[in-house]
Amino acid sequence: MADIFSLRAEQLAGLEGYKKKRIDNLLTAIAAARDRPVARVLTALGIRGVGAVVAETLVDHFGGIPAIAEANVEALQTASGIGPILAQSIVDWFSSRHNRAVVEKLREAGVRLTEDRPTEAGEVAAPLDGLTFVITGTLPSLSREQAAAKIRAAGGKVTASVSKKTSYVVAGEAPGSKLEKAEKLGVPVIDEAELLRRIAGAETPSGATRGAPPA
């Protein structure tokens, strides 16, 4: 896949269906892809067990793909929700010479592999700074992806599994085993409405934190 970023117009000319406008649009899209969020690049690598949520967790924790590639099993498990099996899967992937070569070609092609997140002096903290969320079940109005995006935009983190490091579980209908684990660990459970109130910085109404999703 790294070779895509080395494509030139003359290589595409003459291919069936590729006229000048389509070639220009494709090369423009490829150029824009060099600056996509690092977590999307990590997800696209196809590491077993590393989907969008896990990729966000890893990039938030390590800052980028180079640091993830150098982390051992123990170091990877310091990221929230990363267990030994998943950590070993990541280590195994980056242990492959072929896979390392793919990442290096992406770097040489100018694909962004690290996140730059400077903190300015006097910057006001986002409403969910320092908080880690797990989303489970079907929410009333938001998809899980939309809810996760709102949490990240408000400074929070989203992980795939519940642990003692989880700040809140956001539960909708049919939450399954994640709700059970949250209750066992004593992790507060909130609904979509309370999540949106917290993102907006509103006061938490009495009784908003609960042990089960609404009926």
Helices and strands as residue ranges (DSSP letters): G 2-6, H 9-12, H 20-33, H 38-44, H 52-62, H 65-70, H 73-76, H 84-95, H 97-108, E 132-136, H 144-153, E 157-158, E 168-171, H 177-185, E 189-190, H 192-200
